[in-house]
């Protein structure tokens, strides 16, 4: 019996290590640093909106090429296929329970393809009202699909909406 218990323990430990390694492999190191207790994972479907503007990286004396510059996200937050909130410029998230949160980017990692917006880790800098977001301190944007502006930007002031989807994981890191 003692031998059997050791074998079971060994299998359990190896399985735990394997599962932990697989989960870590899926989370880019740049955004995997802040551990926390998951509060909610919400799926987003929407668009990343870009505006055609002169390249802000050029000096006044250089001819400024036009480039697509990120303006804002606009997305519906969903849980189990039902709309339960929205995501918009700020970046801000609002939930149907009345809670809201605003974040700032603290880490970024490339999306899976060149057409996918980056995965992000954001620190919540403002929370409004009670509800699901009231105890969140970190948000991770993961599993991004689409959202990157591609193609020519020919006329200043034009807008481009690029469809995207992502999962937003709200965490409480504790204090």
C-alpha positions as CSV (number, residue, x, y, z in Angstrom):
1,X,0.0,0.0,0.0
2,X,2.9,2.4,0.8
3,X,4.3,1.7,-2.7
4,X,1.0,2.4,-4.3
5,X,0.6,5.7,-2.4
6,X,4.0,6.8,-3.6
7,X,3.1,6.0,-7.2
8,X,-0.1,8.0,-7.0
9,X,1.6,10.9,-5.4
10,X,4.3,10.9,-8.1
11,X,1.7,10.8,-10.9
12,X,-0.2,13.7,-9.2
13,X,2.9,15.8,-8.9
14,X,3.9,15.2,-12.5
15,X,0.4,16.0,-13.7
16,X,0.4,19.2,-11.7
17,X,3.8,20.3,-13.1
18,X,2.7,19.5,-16.6
19,X,-0.6,21.4,-16.3
20,X,1.2,24.4,-14.7
21,X,3.9,24.4,-17.5
22,X,1.2,24.3,-20.2
23,X,-0.7,27.2,-18.6
24,X,2.4,29.2,-18.2
25,X,3.4,28.5,-21.8
26,X,0.2,30.0,-23.0
27,X,0.6,33.2,-21.0
28,X,3.4,35.4,-22.4
29,X,6.0,36.2,-19.8
30,X,5.6,40.0,-20.3
31,X,2.1,39.8,-18.8
32,X,2.3,36.7,-16.6
33,X,4.0,38.6,-13.7
34,X,1.0,39.7,-11.6
35,X,-0.7,36.8,-10.0
36,X,-4.1,37.2,-8.5
37,X,-7.4,35.7,-7.8
38,X,-9.6,35.6,-11.0
39,X,-12.9,37.5,-10.5
40,X,-14.3,37.2,-14.1
41,X,-13.3,36.3,-17.6
42,X,-15.4,38.2,-20.1
43,X,-15.3,37.8,-23.9
44,X,-15.3,40.9,-26.1
45,X,-16.4,41.3,-29.7
46,X,-16.0,44.7,-31.4
47,X,-13.7,46.9,-33.3
48,X,-10.4,48.7,-32.8
49,X,-10.9,52.2,-34.4
50,X,-8.0,54.0,-36.1
51,X,-7.7,57.5,-37.5
52,X,-5.5,58.5,-40.5
53,X,-3.0,61.1,-39.2
54,X,0.5,62.4,-40.0
55,X,3.1,60.2,-38.4
56,X,3.8,61.7,-35.0
57,X,7.3,60.3,-35.0
58,X,8.5,62.7,-37.7
59,X,10.0,66.1,-36.9
60,X,8.4,69.4,-38.1
61,X,10.9,69.7,-41.0
62,X,10.3,66.2,-42.3
63,X,7.5,65.4,-44.6
64,X,5.0,63.5,-42.5
65,X,3.6,60.3,-43.9
66,X,0.1,59.4,-43.1
67,X,-0.4,56.4,-40.8
68,X,-3.2,54.6,-39.1
69,X,-3.1,55.7,-35.4
70,X,-5.1,53.9,-32.7
71,X,-8.1,56.0,-31.5
72,X,-10.3,53.8,-29.4
73,X,-11.8,50.3,-28.8
74,X,-15.5,49.7,-28.9
75,X,-16.7,46.3,-27.9
76,X,-19.5,44.3,-26.3
77,X,-18.6,42.3,-23.2
78,X,-20.2,38.9,-23.2
79,X,-20.6,36.0,-20.7
80,X,-22.1,32.7,-21.9
81,X,-23.1,34.4,-25.2
82,X,-25.1,37.2,-23.5
83,X,-24.2,40.9,-23.6
84,X,-23.3,42.0,-20.0
85,X,-21.4,45.2,-20.6
86,X,-19.2,47.3,-22.8
87,X,-15.5,48.2,-23.4
88,X,-14.5,51.6,-24.7
89,X,-11.8,54.4,-24.8
90,X,-9.9,55.0,-21.6
91,X,-9.7,52.0,-21.6
92,X,-12.9,51.5,-19.6
93,X,-15.1,48.6,-18.9
94,X,-18.8,48.8,-17.7
95,X,-20.8,45.9,-16.4
96,X,-24.7,45.7,-16.3
97,X,-24.5,45.5,-12.5
98,X,-23.4,49.2,-12.5
99,X,-19.7,48.7,-11.8
100,X,-17.1,50.2,-14.0
101,X,-13.3,50.3,-14.2
102,X,-10.6,52.3,-16.0
103,X,-7.1,50.9,-16.6
104,X,-3.6,51.8,-17.8
105,X,-1.3,49.4,-19.6
106,X,1.6,48.1,-17.6
107,X,2.8,45.3,-19.9
108,X,2.3,44.1,-23.5
109,X,3.1,41.0,-25.5
110,X,2.6,40.4,-29.2
111,X,-0.6,38.7,-30.5
112,X,-0.4,35.2,-32.1
113,X,-0.2,36.7,-35.6
114,X,0.7,40.0,-37.1
115,X,-3.0,40.8,-37.6
116,X,-3.8,40.3,-33.9
117,X,-3.6,43.2,-31.4
118,X,-1.2,42.6,-28.5
119,X,-2.0,40.8,-25.2
120,X,-2.0,43.3,-22.4
121,X,-1.8,43.6,-18.6
122,X,-3.5,46.6,-17.3
123,X,-3.6,48.1,-13.8
124,X,-7.0,49.3,-12.7
125,X,-6.5,53.0,-11.7
126,X,-10.2,53.8,-11.1
127,X,-13.2,51.7,-10.0
128,X,-16.8,53.1,-9.9
129,X,-19.8,51.8,-8.0
130,X,-20.0,48.4,-6.3
131,X,-20.3,45.2,-8.3
132,X,-18.1,42.8,-10.1
133,X,-15.3,45.2,-10.9
134,X,-15.2,46.8,-7.5
135,X,-12.5,44.5,-6.2
136,X,-10.5,44.0,-9.4
137,X,-7.0,45.4,-9.5
138,X,-5.6,43.9,-12.7
139,X,-7.1,43.1,-16.2
140,X,-5.4,40.9,-18.7
141,X,-6.4,41.1,-22.4
142,X,-5.6,37.6,-23.9
143,X,-6.6,35.4,-26.8
144,X,-6.8,38.4,-29.2
145,X,-8.0,37.9,-32.8
146,X,-7.8,40.7,-35.4
147,X,-7.8,44.4,-34.6
148,X,-4.6,45.5,-36.3
149,X,-4.9,48.3,-39.0
150,X,-3.5,47.2,-42.3
151,X,-3.5,48.8,-45.7
152,X,-2.9,52.4,-46.9
153,X,-3.8,55.5,-45.0
154,X,-4.4,58.0,-47.8
155,X,-6.5,60.9,-46.5
156,X,-6.0,62.6,-43.1
157,X,-9.1,62.4,-41.0
158,X,-10.3,59.0,-42.4
159,X,-11.3,56.3,-39.9
160,X,-10.9,52.6,-40.1
161,X,-12.7,50.1,-37.9
162,X,-11.0,46.7,-37.6
163,X,-13.0,43.8,-36.1
164,X,-11.4,42.1,-33.1
165,X,-12.2,39.7,-30.3
166,X,-10.4,39.1,-27.0
167,X,-10.9,37.8,-23.5
168,X,-10.6,40.1,-20.6
169,X,-9.6,38.5,-17.3
170,X,-10.3,40.6,-14.2
171,X,-8.1,39.7,-11.2
172,X,-7.8,40.8,-7.6
173,X,-4.1,40.9,-6.8
174,X,-4.7,41.6,-3.2
175,X,-3.1,44.4,-1.2
